[in-house]
Amino acid sequence: MSQLTESLKRLYKSGQVTADYINARTSLTKEEKTYILSEEPVIEDNYENAFKVLVGEMA
């Protein structure tokens, strides 16, 4: 895959760009869009992590 495709995949996976943004890109082929969107983004829930830390400190 091209460098653009790999970069967009990393951005999508990290939650920095949306699926709508990827699908709106006219410079990408259907195969490239499918490749980029094949993995769900991993979005960390900072509130959940903060709560775990708070509860752990209180215990």
C-alpha positions as YAML, in Angstrom:
chain: A
units: angstrom
residues:
- id: 1
  name: MET
  ca: [0.00, 0.00, 0.00]
- id: 2
  name: SER
  ca: [1.04, 3.58, -0.49]
- id: 3
  name: GLN
  ca: [2.52, 5.76, 2.22]
- id: 4
  name: LEU
  ca: [-0.69, 7.84, 2.24]
- id: 5
  name: THR
  ca: [-2.78, 4.73, 2.81]
- id: 6
  name: GLU
  ca: [-0.59, 3.54, 5.66]
- id: 7
  name: SER
  ca: [-0.61, 6.99, 7.28]
- id: 8
  name: LEU
  ca: [-4.39, 7.24, 7.06]
- id: 9
  name: LYS
  ca: [-4.73, 3.75, 8.53]
- id: 10
  name: ARG
  ca: [-2.61, 4.77, 11.54]
- id: 11
  name: LEU
  ca: [-4.63, 7.97, 11.97]
- id: 12
  name: TYR
  ca: [-7.92, 6.07, 11.73]
- id: 13
  name: LYS
  ca: [-6.81, 3.36, 14.13]
- id: 14
  name: SER
  ca: [-5.73, 5.98, 16.69]
- id: 15
  name: GLY
  ca: [-9.09, 7.77, 16.38]
- id: 16
  name: GLN
  ca: [-7.65, 10.95, 14.86]
- id: 17
  name: VAL
  ca: [-9.73, 10.68, 11.66]
- id: 18
  name: THR
  ca: [-13.22, 9.25, 11.14]
- id: 19
  name: ALA
  ca: [-14.58, 6.66, 8.73]
- id: 20
  name: ASP
  ca: [-16.57, 9.44, 7.06]
- id: 21
  name: TYR
  ca: [-13.32, 11.29, 6.36]
- id: 22
  name: ILE
  ca: [-11.75, 8.18, 4.84]
- id: 23
  name: ASN
  ca: [-14.81, 7.46, 2.70]
- id: 24
  name: ALA
  ca: [-14.92, 11.06, 1.45]
- id: 25
  name: ARG
  ca: [-11.35, 10.89, 0.10]
- id: 26
  name: THR
  ca: [-11.61, 10.72, -3.70]
- id: 27
  name: SER
  ca: [-7.89, 9.98, -4.04]
- id: 28
  name: LEU
  ca: [-8.35, 6.53, -2.48]
- id: 29
  name: THR
  ca: [-9.55, 3.43, -4.29]
- id: 30
  name: LYS
  ca: [-12.30, 1.24, -2.85]
- id: 31
  name: GLU
  ca: [-9.68, -1.39, -1.95]
- id: 32
  name: GLU
  ca: [-7.58, 1.18, -0.06]
- id: 33
  name: LYS
  ca: [-10.63, 2.41, 1.86]
- id: 34
  name: THR
  ca: [-11.53, -1.17, 2.78]
- id: 35
  name: TYR
  ca: [-7.94, -1.80, 3.94]
- id: 36
  name: ILE
  ca: [-7.88, 1.36, 6.08]
- id: 37
  name: LEU
  ca: [-11.26, 0.68, 7.68]
- id: 38
  name: SER
  ca: [-10.58, -3.03, 8.28]
- id: 39
  name: GLU
  ca: [-9.54, -2.43, 11.90]
- id: 40
  name: GLU
  ca: [-11.67, -0.59, 14.43]
- id: 41
  name: PRO
  ca: [-10.14, 2.47, 16.05]
- id: 42
  name: VAL
  ca: [-8.72, 2.05, 19.52]
- id: 43
  name: ILE
  ca: [-9.95, 4.98, 21.57]
- id: 44
  name: GLU
  ca: [-8.79, 5.09, 25.15]
- id: 45
  name: ASP
  ca: [-11.36, 6.15, 27.71]
- id: 46
  name: ASN
  ca: [-9.42, 8.51, 29.94]
- id: 47
  name: TYR
  ca: [-12.31, 8.86, 32.40]
- id: 48
  name: GLU
  ca: [-12.40, 5.10, 32.93]
- id: 49
  name: ASN
  ca: [-8.64, 5.01, 33.44]
- id: 50
  name: ALA
  ca: [-8.80, 7.93, 35.87]
- id: 51
  name: PHE
  ca: [-11.55, 6.20, 37.84]
- id: 52
  name: LYS
  ca: [-9.49, 3.02, 38.11]
- id: 53
  name: VAL
  ca: [-6.55, 5.00, 39.42]
- id: 54
  name: LEU
  ca: [-8.74, 6.85, 41.91]
- id: 55
  name: VAL
  ca: [-10.35, 3.64, 43.20]
- id: 56
  name: GLY
  ca: [-6.97, 1.94, 43.37]
- id: 57
  name: GLU
  ca: [-5.53, 4.76, 45.45]
- id: 58
  name: MET
  ca: [-8.51, 4.76, 47.80]
- id: 59
  name: ALA
  ca: [-8.40, 1.00, 48.44]
...
